[in-house]
């Protein structure tokens, strides 16, 4: 337990050192704050007609934010590779698998909190979606697990911060196509091709919650969690294979 908190504190110090973490949270807070202000004043400003778009803004933000935060939390791991600290840690008593898995709760909790603040905050002012708090929480928790996948993949493939930023953008692009479900006919066979993206079942769960089909929604979330768990396992395997090639 002491090793767990020590590693998390070192990661946080690395993020706070260049104020990147603070800037990302600040930008997110300002954006959500502006949308909430607009929601409070929608009648006075004559923008009530925009309410119909808010449900899509909320879910798109929930599914695309994990890649950005995953990239951000992957930067301390990139620094370990650059400074050859990772090579030294490979001979430490703590197994490498445990070392990387210990980093996951931090990004997962951060992403869940950010997504929940965005979803509940924006919806409380616009009143666009009728979902219970635990349904919002379930959606945010499921989407937040994409963050650790992005963090581990970036830390495995990128050799410096420039490459990490590029990979973060690429992973962000890979999370967005799930939203194309809204543009495809429900009975189209090619619609199922979109489920290669882990965000697609999360969107289906969201729409099921909105339709009052809670049973179907929980099944979609279960599918999403199993899919993302498989991606985490594959990303950890990739991380270990690449890490053992690093020399001190």
Secondary structure in CASP SS format (residue, H / E / C, confidence):
PFRMAT SS
TARGET T0000
AUTHOR 0000-0000-0000
METHOD secondary structure of the structure
MODEL  1
X C 1.00
X H 1.00
X H 1.00
X H 1.00
X H 1.00
X H 1.00
X H 1.00
X H 1.00
X H 1.00
X H 1.00
X H 1.00
X H 1.00
X H 1.00
X H 1.00
X H 1.00
X H 1.00
X H 1.00
X C 1.00
X C 1.00
X H 1.00
X H 1.00
X H 1.00
X H 1.00
X H 1.00
X H 1.00
X H 1.00
X H 1.00
X H 1.00
X H 1.00
X H 1.00
X H 1.00
X H 1.00
X H 1.00
X H 1.00
X H 1.00
X H 1.00
X H 1.00
X H 1.00
X H 1.00
X H 1.00
X C 1.00
X H 1.00
X H 1.00
X H 1.00
X H 1.00
X C 1.00
X C 1.00
X H 1.00
X H 1.00
X H 1.00
X H 1.00
X H 1.00
X H 1.00
X H 1.00
X H 1.00
X H 1.00
X H 1.00
X H 1.00
X H 1.00
X H 1.00
X H 1.00
X H 1.00
X H 1.00
X H 1.00
X H 1.00
X H 1.00
X H 1.00
X H 1.00
X H 1.00
X H 1.00
X H 1.00
X H 1.00
X H 1.00
X H 1.00
X H 1.00
X H 1.00
X H 1.00
X H 1.00
X H 1.00
X H 1.00
X H 1.00
X H 1.00
X C 1.00
X C 1.00
X H 1.00
X H 1.00
X H 1.00
X H 1.00
X H 1.00
X C 1.00
X C 1.00
X C 1.00
X C 1.00
X C 1.00
X C 1.00
X H 1.00
X H 1.00
X H 1.00
X H 1.00
X H 1.00
X H 1.00
X C 1.00
X C 1.00
X H 1.00
X H 1.00
X H 1.00
X H 1.00
X H 1.00
X H 1.00
X H 1.00
X H 1.00
X H 1.00
X H 1.00
X H 1.00
X H 1.00
X H 1.00
X H 1.00
X H 1.00
X H 1.00
X H 1.00
X H 1.00
X H 1.00
X H 1.00
X H 1.00
X H 1.00
X H 1.00
X C 1.00
X C 1.00
X C 1.00
X C 1.00
X C 1.00
X C 1.00
X H 1.00
X H 1.00
X H 1.00
X H 1.00
X H 1.00
X H 1.00
X H 1.00
X H 1.00
X H 1.00
X H 1.00
X H 1.00
X H 1.00
X H 1.00
X H 1.00
X H 1.00
X H 1.00
X H 1.00
X H 1.00
X H 1.00
X H 1.00
X H 1.00
X H 1.00
X H 1.00
X H 1.00
X H 1.00
X C 1.00
X C 1.00
X C 1.00
X H 1.00
X H 1.00
X H 1.00
X H 1.00
X H 1.00
X H 1.00
X H 1.00
X H 1.00
X H 1.00
X H 1.00
X H 1.00
X H 1.00
X H 1.00
X H 1.00
X H 1.00
X H 1.00
X H 1.00
X H 1.00
X H 1.00
X H 1.00
X H 1.00
X H 1.00
X H 1.00
X C 1.00
X C 1.00
X C 1.00
X C 1.00
X C 1.00
X H 1.00
X H 1.00
X H 1.00
X H 1.00
X H 1.00
X H 1.00
X H 1.00
X H 1.00
X C 1.00
X C 1.00
X C 1.00
X H 1.00
X H 1.00
X H 1.00
X H 1.00
X H 1.00
X H 1.00
X H 1.00
X H 1.00
X H 1.00
X H 1.00
X H 1.00
X H 1.00
X C 1.00
X C 1.00
X H 1.00
X H 1.00
X H 1.00
X H 1.00
X H 1.00
X H 1.00
X H 1.00
X H 1.00
X H 1.00
X H 1.00
X H 1.00
X H 1.00
X H 1.00
X H 1.00
X H 1.00
X H 1.00
X H 1.00
X H 1.00
X H 1.00
X H 1.00
X H 1.00
X H 1.00
X H 1.00
X H 1.00
X H 1.00
X H 1.00
X H 1.00
X H 1.00
X H 1.00
X H 1.00
X C 1.00
X C 1.00
X C 1.00
X C 1.00
X C 1.00
END
